[in-house]
Amino acid sequence: MDFIYVVAVVSLAYLAVSVVGAYAIRSMLTRYEPAIEAGGLRGAGMAIGIIERVMVLTFVLVDQYTAITIVFAAKSIARFNELEDRDMAEYYLIGTLLSITVAMIIGIVTRWVIWSEMI
């Protein structure tokens, strides 16, 4: 398999989870935002989501699915006090699960594309 091909496919996957994923998830969460009070740093949620998806994609590409639980646990610990508010907890869960799912699907498809070329 051509090294350039693998680099291109993996680069497109990272671009998809970081840029496309960020805007897709943001648009999916828009209808829930009126119920959530704005707090924290401006734009931090999107940055955290991008980092989260990059980490999850990396874990999928290196076949370390169990490491994804670290991402979820770290986010839960950081937001522990905020999760007492049911609306915030549900918003957080929807966003996190969407984010992890998008990154996992892109990672699985990327692995499949790379491996199908090797066969």
PyMOL commands that set and color helices and strands:
alter all, ss='L'
color gray80, all
select helices_A, chain A and resi 3-35+44-61+65-78+81-84+86-118
alter helices_A, ss='H'
color red, helices_A
deselect
rebuild
show_as cartoon
